[in-house]
């Protein structure tokens, strides 16, 4: 698990980070066999964004980026991870797969 810097389209470091979590063991099998529901090839979109950026048109490139949402965390987990307070929720995530 590690915190990775987020970057803008011109690759400048942004003032926040995202948590990167690696999976191992049973979690890998469950991810591949149970949790993964779709894979979408976005290569054409990435090529379009690259081409727009190479032409210096960041404003035209930005709308093509995928929409991202912060995953809400229970306050205790956020505290343990040293996550920012705006990513917390008082709700405990529902358990799935018989856990």
C-alpha positions as CSV (number, residue, x, y, z in Angstrom):
1,X,0.0,0.0,0.0
2,X,1.4,3.4,-0.9
3,X,0.2,7.0,-1.5
4,X,0.9,8.1,-5.1
5,X,0.9,11.8,-6.2
6,X,-1.9,12.7,-8.6
7,X,-0.9,14.7,-11.7
8,X,-2.5,17.2,-14.0
9,X,-2.7,16.8,-17.7
10,X,0.6,18.5,-18.2
11,X,1.9,16.1,-15.6
12,X,2.4,18.7,-12.8
13,X,2.1,17.2,-9.3
14,X,-1.3,18.1,-7.7
15,X,-1.7,18.9,-4.0
16,X,-3.3,15.5,-3.2
17,X,-2.5,11.8,-3.4
18,X,-4.3,8.6,-4.1
19,X,-3.9,5.4,-2.3
20,X,-2.6,2.5,-4.3
21,X,-3.3,-0.9,-2.9
22,X,-1.8,-4.1,-4.1
23,X,-3.7,-7.4,-3.9
24,X,-2.3,-10.8,-3.1
25,X,-3.5,-14.3,-2.4
26,X,-7.2,-15.0,-2.3
27,X,-7.9,-11.3,-3.1
28,X,-6.4,-11.7,-6.5
29,X,-8.5,-14.7,-7.4
30,X,-11.7,-13.0,-6.1
31,X,-10.9,-9.8,-8.0
32,X,-10.4,-11.7,-11.3
33,X,-13.2,-14.2,-10.8
34,X,-15.9,-12.3,-8.8
35,X,-15.3,-8.6,-8.5
36,X,-14.2,-7.7,-12.0
37,X,-17.3,-7.0,-14.1
38,X,-16.0,-5.3,-17.2
39,X,-12.8,-4.3,-19.0
40,X,-13.1,-1.4,-21.5
41,X,-10.3,-0.6,-23.9
42,X,-9.9,3.2,-23.8
43,X,-6.8,3.3,-26.1
44,X,-8.6,5.5,-28.7
45,X,-9.5,8.0,-26.0
46,X,-6.0,8.1,-24.6
47,X,-4.6,8.6,-28.1
48,X,-7.0,11.5,-28.6
49,X,-6.0,13.1,-25.3
50,X,-2.3,12.6,-26.2
51,X,-2.8,14.2,-29.6
52,X,-4.7,17.2,-28.1
53,X,-2.0,17.7,-25.5
54,X,0.8,17.5,-28.1
55,X,-1.0,20.4,-29.9
56,X,-1.2,22.3,-26.6
57,X,-5.0,22.1,-26.3
58,X,-5.4,21.1,-22.6
59,X,-8.9,22.5,-22.5
60,X,-10.1,20.2,-25.3
61,X,-8.3,17.2,-23.8
62,X,-9.8,17.6,-20.2
63,X,-13.4,16.6,-21.0
64,X,-12.2,13.2,-22.4
65,X,-10.7,12.1,-19.1
66,X,-12.7,9.5,-17.2
67,X,-14.8,10.7,-14.3
68,X,-13.3,9.7,-10.9
69,X,-15.0,9.5,-7.6
70,X,-13.4,9.4,-4.1
71,X,-14.2,6.1,-2.4
72,X,-15.8,7.0,1.0
73,X,-14.0,5.5,4.0
74,X,-15.3,4.9,7.5
75,X,-13.6,7.5,9.8
76,X,-11.5,5.0,11.6
77,X,-10.0,3.5,8.4
78,X,-9.3,7.0,7.1
79,X,-7.5,7.9,10.3
80,X,-5.5,4.7,10.1
81,X,-4.5,5.5,6.5
82,X,-3.9,9.2,7.3
83,X,-6.5,10.0,4.6
84,X,-8.0,13.5,4.4
85,X,-11.3,14.0,6.3
86,X,-13.3,14.8,3.2
87,X,-13.0,11.1,2.1
88,X,-14.7,9.7,5.2
89,X,-18.2,8.5,5.9
90,X,-19.8,7.3,9.1
91,X,-21.3,4.3,7.4
92,X,-19.5,1.0,7.4
93,X,-19.3,-0.6,3.9
94,X,-21.6,-3.5,3.4
95,X,-19.9,-6.8,3.5
96,X,-20.1,-8.9,0.4
97,X,-19.4,-12.5,-0.7
98,X,-20.4,-14.0,2.7
99,X,-17.8,-12.2,4.8
